[in-house]
Amino acid sequence: MTRIWPLLVALSKDWLRNREAVFFAFLFPVILLLIFSAVFGGGAAEFTLHVQNNDLGPDENPTNLSTAFIDALEGVEALEVQSIPAGRNITEWSRQRGSAGATRVVVIPHGFADKVRAGSREARQSVILDTMTRAGGQINQTNQARIRQGLNATPNGTNATGPAEIVFLSASDDQAAPAIRGILSSVVAQFNSNAIGVETPPTTVVSDDLGSRNVEGVDYYLPALIAAVVMINGLITLPALLAEFSGDGTLKRLIATPLRKRDWILANVLQQAVLALLITGVMVVVAHLVFDVTVIPGPLAIGLILLGAITFTGFGMTLGSLVEGSDAATSLGMAIALPMMFVSGVFWELDLMPEYLQTVATLTPIYHFHRGLRQLMVLDTTQGVGVPFAILGVGAVLALVVAVHVTQWQDL
Amino acid sequence: MTTESTDPVISVTDLTKTYGDTTAVESVSFEVYPNEIFALVGPNGAGKTTTVEILECLRTPTSGVARVLGYAVGEESRPIKQRIGVVPQSFHTFDRLTVHENVALARQMYEKGRDPDDILERLDLSEYADTRFATLSGGYQRRTGIAMALVSDPDVLFLDEPTTGLDPAARQSTWEQIERLTDLGTTVVLTTHYMEEVEELADRAALLVDGEIVAVDTVADLVETYGGDVKLVVDPTEDQRGELEARLRSVATDVYQDDTGNLVGIFEDRYDAQEAFGQLLDIEGDHSIELTGAGMEDVFLQLAGGTVGNRGELR
């Protein structure tokens, strides 16, 4: 074990004097952070949504319920709601608008409020009947008959039947449409929930905020990029270096000494772990200086970063042992790391991707890595981080076992 | 150069290494004694590197027995590695570390050893101590390798092709460094395809051809046994021809005149020829004398049926 420290120092010096490695480890992620955060730095991503409210009352004013629904939409921070006059032909409006930004329209049809009320009443009656049925013997037959009679006599106020449908129109090539559809579904769900339990229409729908802080683009990208860089170093940079050491004889010279295989692996893992912390520090400082981000990784976040570094370094050592030549190692590392990085939602939210890719993302360690980091660093909560810790913990142990098993220490 | 006949520090018996259907080393046996310089000589592909890498615990033997410093190769690699130094073929180390940092790192891999600064001074590397390895010339890179191998104060030093690829000046300098190693009490095992390197450095040598040892002995005995006749070629002036021929006939086993008119004396023993060389030089006059033949080249030609080219190829 006494050989680990000098080897760690030597590996670190050799690495820090390698301009390409330093560029990809420090400057490249900082550049990415600056670019992504600058692009989305004005706040959370915001989408323009046009709303046409055709649900007008006898006085030609919008009904309370339709107004409440639009208020709910306006309450969502990610949406900038603009109105289209009632009755306007949407196709014609869209044609006249030309290329002035993406066209996404929500149409609230005439009779929306009536259908909501009818639906609400049906739902409440169902609840009462269900409760009465469950109460069973506690309510006698006479009283049950009276209740049923009363419910049937309750004035409906409308002949509306069927669900209240709002229509969402978007272009087929609109990349943001799935995300907006998801937001609409959330608003509708909240609206329905409120509509069932109250007599008066809901006036607000509270959208679920990401946390106590005002979350901006840089907050989203900082933990994701830290996770991505740790993975890139482990799966791309390290295997290339190891293959170089193996190819030029440096490793053979070390193997000829009393150095043990496990010490060699541990020294590399430790070096990458220290490096991961250094990179985190640099990115946090840059994010603070440029974007005034005040987040500081706590002990749990640091622990998760270390687990991520161990996991990806362990697998990186395995990759470095499987191929000859740094070019082949780099190619293999990229073939594994880059698809994982793009699929896992490092650079964009998973909601923007097809459902099957979202499922694939959850199978990658980088997904759990950056989601866990985001919970800890941005949302400042430990809720849901058990899974990332468990997955990366198992991954770290597995990666080290495989690395020890695969790394050749004789007959190179 | 000294040879002491005590217990061998390395003993190899019927060592064989195969890679699939290819036999790299077949039933090799030899011994290396303390404080000697022992050379494994042969062309590329003869099995020299495979043999030393087995002794360095870098490869596992297919069969046979090898012991280094009393420890069994393949079973006791840890104590062997603690007491040997290795300069692999095409030696390389961390490019971006300085010479001193590389040597200090090598020192820290062992339980005991020498002060890196002392080793650098001994190998005339002190002025390059702060130079990064990648920027050194080939000769100084090889010397750094020797420093890294010596810093653990090894009992046995393995040098695999220590001067291959070096220019003549760097090669001569490396030879001088290797010759001085025995002053430290180090036993040296080197592989080479340069016959002059064997003559210059080695006490004893084993000739490897196609994975098999064809001869192993002291260099002098190899030359005497397999080197053939030694020739003394004299280019006399006409007024000295009679005196020179008479003196030559008195010491040589045979004398004849070649096509150019030179007198050629044949000797069975190189030492007799060297002595005659001195006697003929003492005769006053304007004649020239050349001693030819009977070196390791001749030994290799005799035993392997060819010579080894500068790139190690068998011709």
Boltz contact constraints between the chains, C-beta under 6 A:
constraints:
  - contact:
      token1: [A, 3]
      token2: [B, 109]
      max_distance: 6.0
  - contact:
      token1: [A, 6]
      token2: [B, 105]
      max_distance: 6.0
  - contact:
      token1: [A, 6]
      token2: [B, 108]
      max_distance: 6.0
  - contact:
      token1: [A, 10]
      token2: [B, 105]
      max_distance: 6.0
  - contact:
      token1: [A, 14]
      token2: [B, 94]
      max_distance: 6.0
  - contact:
      token1: [A, 14]
      token2: [B, 96]
      max_distance: 6.0
  - contact:
      token1: [A, 14]
      token2: [B, 97]
      max_distance: 6.0
  - contact:
      token1: [A, 17]
      token2: [B, 96]
      max_distance: 6.0
  - contact:
      token1: [A, 248]
      token2: [B, 92]
      max_distance: 6.0
  - contact:
      token1: [A, 249]
      token2: [B, 88]
      max_distance: 6.0
  - contact:
      token1: [A, 249]
      token2: [B, 90]
      max_distance: 6.0
  - contact:
      token1: [A, 249]
      token2: [B, 92]
      max_distance: 6.0
  - contact:
      token1: [A, 250]
      token2: [B, 92]
      max_distance: 6.0
  - contact:
      token1: [A, 250]
      token2: [B, 93]
      max_distance: 6.0
  - contact:
      token1: [A, 252]
      token2: [B, 88]
      max_distance: 6.0
  - contact:
      token1: [A, 253]
      token2: [B, 88]
      max_distance: 6.0
  - contact:
      token1: [A, 253]
      token2: [B, 93]
      max_distance: 6.0
  - contact:
      token1: [A, 256]
      token2: [B, 56]
      max_distance: 6.0
  - contact:
      token1: [A, 256]
      token2: [B, 86]
      max_distance: 6.0
  - contact:
      token1: [A, 257]
      token2: [B, 109]
      max_distance: 6.0
  - contact:
      token1: [A, 258]
      token2: [B, 81]
      max_distance: 6.0
  - contact:
      token1: [A, 258]
      token2: [B, 82]
      max_distance: 6.0
  - contact:
      token1: [A, 259]
      token2: [B, 109]
      max_distance: 6.0
  - contact:
      token1: [A, 410]
      token2: [B, 60]
      max_distance: 6.0
  - contact:
      token1: [A, 411]
      token2: [B, 59]
      max_distance: 6.0
